[in-house]
């Protein structure tokens, strides 16, 4: 996911109930010391099928790869903190020991991959009670082993040092009051529906990666350890795929190139010894990925008035102002280019340790948000992830936030921390280096493609955050050897059945770009069959359009020159205020939460007390919301 502020999903969202405020002590966890790397451990347990994957005979494992301080000792890596990276692995529902392996990463920066597992393409979805699940028939583990990873450090269930905190969900998410370290020596403060306590990572922005390049190094070390303990799930042909979303437009190219260059060092003997794993990344999937800042910036200006749904997300005045700020001398486009010039001149390896360059790139990103994105978002008329939805967009649901903080779920997963959907610490760390403004991703994709890796790009056409106009431009700007042939290929329908098309595909050789109809940012949530077919066809080297043709180096689609076809605007979903995600609540509903008159059931605001303001103020200036339980009503 790409954050529109420091809390796309509205803060470090945790806690399960007034009684169960801290996670239980992990039990039945197997801990194994690395046979080859001093101090490194992996801990894991088999997960009770009732938690998610209830298909008979299908196993899943959750756990951590533990890297003590200074385990990552490459040049310019300053890892003076422990890294405990959470994973959840699901076997394929079909022949898992012969199935390929795919890794899934959500974006952010700072977004948990549990969003993918429980709301997009995983084996199950969470129900509205935030306490149960149902199976997903289009789960990507139908025929593929799937590994979901919370990275970088401090994302989701991942942590550095266990730390008690308080969370004020209705505070300014970009201010200091949203998350505070908790000193509970004199007792644990009372909770209510929007003031929570729990255990998380340290929230120290120096105890995580602060750029995509640093995250790639930590990710490679994680993979080396994971395959050491789970060699039976390493594919026989050693081919692994990586699918990622949103900020994954930066993660994906960088991580795959990192694996490839490490493989080269292994091959020439520069990296050697027991426990060194050659990991062949065969396919890279990018779902509504923000890849290149200049392409994304241009699309932030154009998409609000030039989308296939005929929606006007900008007034005429707003559009011309944003356009002027983008193209004028020393405007947004020039600032992005200057950021990249400085990057190449002062920090060509993108270590992110040149303060002046970081500061300039940070300011370029800040200006882009203020002068283009802000006008679209602040009206609250249009969804960040879906231009056809309202600003308080309730889809996809975020019930996983409550579910992953149920004590029985935490017990089953063996985690010692509360779940954090979005890590403000990681977001802030990346923001301060200006990571999103920096370049090199298109060149990384060119390297990947020219070395035979398949790249499948799929973009929901209703998304604004990383919209398909920017994605299409990035696909055309990749400087690979077949760039002209790809640009000349036509758009052809994405065939889902003899009577159904799910979008339009352009493909040449190992690069494909698909515009997915009627889908927002999280494509698998909106169009599960289309996303599944693109995933499977690209993975098994079939043409994305039909799945019936074995793709060769000179395969190319034929059809229309552009992917522009008009679409109907479907009805908007009804509003639902899920209090763990205050962004789904209207200003009026947030006021009810603040003054204590809200009635909440299963974290969903279901009404308001008739008598007006209730007594008893809680922390953070909220009242004590009324919460409905099966046995009646009680104060939280």
C-alpha positions, 0 to 999 in steps of 0.5 A: 500500500502507498501511504497518503500520510503517515498512517494510511490505515490510520495509525499503529492499530492494535488491541483486542479488548479491554481485558486482553490488552497485551499478547499472551506469552508464546507457547509451543514454539520451536526455536532452531539456531542457525548451523552456519551463522553465529547468533541467528535463529528461526522460531516457528510453530504450525498454525491451528487450521481454525485461524485461516486455512481450513482446507483439510490437510493443508498446513501453515507455519508462522514465526520469526527469523531473528537477526541479532545486532551486527548480523548484517555487516555489508558496507554502509549497513549499520544494524546495531539493533535486533531484527525479528522478521515475522512470516506466515507460510501457507502450503499449496492446496495441491501437491505442496512439495512439488509446487512453486514458491511465491513471496508476497510483500505489501507496500507502505512503506510500513504496510503489513503483508497480512493485508495481502494474506487476509484481505487480498489473495490469501487462503481466508478473509476475516468476517465482520465480527473481527473474530472468524474467517471464511475461505477464499476460493481464489487464494493464490495458494491453490497451486502455489506455496505462499510466503507472506513477510512483514518487512522491514523491521517494525512492520506488522508483527515484526519488531526490534525490542518489545516495548509497551505503548499507548495508541490514540487512534483519533490523534493527529497521525502525523503528530507525536500524540498518536503513539507514545511509549508506555510507562506502566509502572504505576498501573495500566491506563484504562482503554476505550475504543480509540485509546489503546495499550499494548506491546509493539516494537520500539518505534525508534526510526533508527531501528529499521531500514530507512530506504528500499536499498537497505530493506533489500539487504535485510530481506536477502538475509531473511531469505538465506535463513528461512530456506535453511530451515525450510529446504523442503519448500524450496522449489526443485528448479530453484525458481521463486517468484516475488509479487508485491504491491504499491510501494512494492513498485520500489521494493520489487525491482530493487529486491529482485536485482539484489538477489540476482547480484548476490547470486552472481557473487555466489557463482564467482565465489565471492560469497561462499560456504555452508548455508549460502543459498542460490535463490533464483527469482523467476517472476516479479509481479507488481500490483498497482506499483508506484515505480518511478516518481516522475511518472507517478507525479504526472499521473497524480496531475492527470488522472483526476480529470483523465480517467476512464470513469468520467469522474472529475476529481479536480476542479478546473482551477485545481487541475491547472494549478497542479499542472502548472506546479508540475511543469514550471521551471523549478517545479515538481518535475524539475525537483524530482530530476534534481533529486536524482542528479544529486543522488547520482552525484553524491550517493550513486549506490543509494546508501541514503547517508548523504544528508543534503541529498536526502533533505532535497529529495524529502522536500521534493516528495513533500511538495508533490503531496502538497501541490497535487495529491492534497487537493484530491484527498482533502475534498473527501469526495473520492477514495485514495484507493478508488476514485469511484468510492467516497473518501471514507472508503470502507472497501476492502474491509480492515477487519484483520486489524481486530482479528490479528489482535484477538488473543487466541489468534496471537496465541496460535501464531506465537507472536509476542507483540500486538499487530500493527497494520502500518508502522509510522516508524518505518514510514518516517524513516523512509520519508526522511531519506526522500526514498520515494523521489529517488530513481534507478527503478526503471534501470533495475527493471531493465536489468531484470528483464534483460536477464530473463526474469518475467515481469507482470504488471497489473493495475486496477483502473480505479486506483489513484494512489498508484494509478494505471496511467503512471504505471503504463508510462513506467512500463514504456519507459523501462530502458530494456532491450525490447522496449520498442517491441513492447511499445509496438505491441497492441492491447488485447482482452484479458480473457477470463471466460468465453464471455468475459474480459477482465481488462486489457493486456499488452505483452512482449516476451517477458514483460506484460502490463495489464489494466484491470477493469473495475479494480482499485488499488488492491486488485485481488480484493476487487477482481479476484479471478482476474488477479489470480489468472494474471498471477498463474499465467505469468508464473507458469510462462503462459500468455497473460491474455489467454493462458493458452500460449507458451510465451517465447522471447518474441511473443507479442500481443496484437490489438488496439494501440492504447488501453483507453476504453470507457467504464461505467461507475458502479454504486458506491459501498455503504459507509462503515466506521470501523473504529480501528481504522478511523479513516473509514469514519466520517467527521461526525462519527469521529466526533461521536467517538471523541465525545463518548456517545458512539455505540460500538459493536465488534469495532464497528460504530453502530449508533449513538447514545440518544442522551448526548454526551456520556460521563467519564472522560478517557485518555486522549480526551475521548469519552468512554464509548458504549460497546455492545456485547452479546450479554448486553452493554458495557463500558470500554 
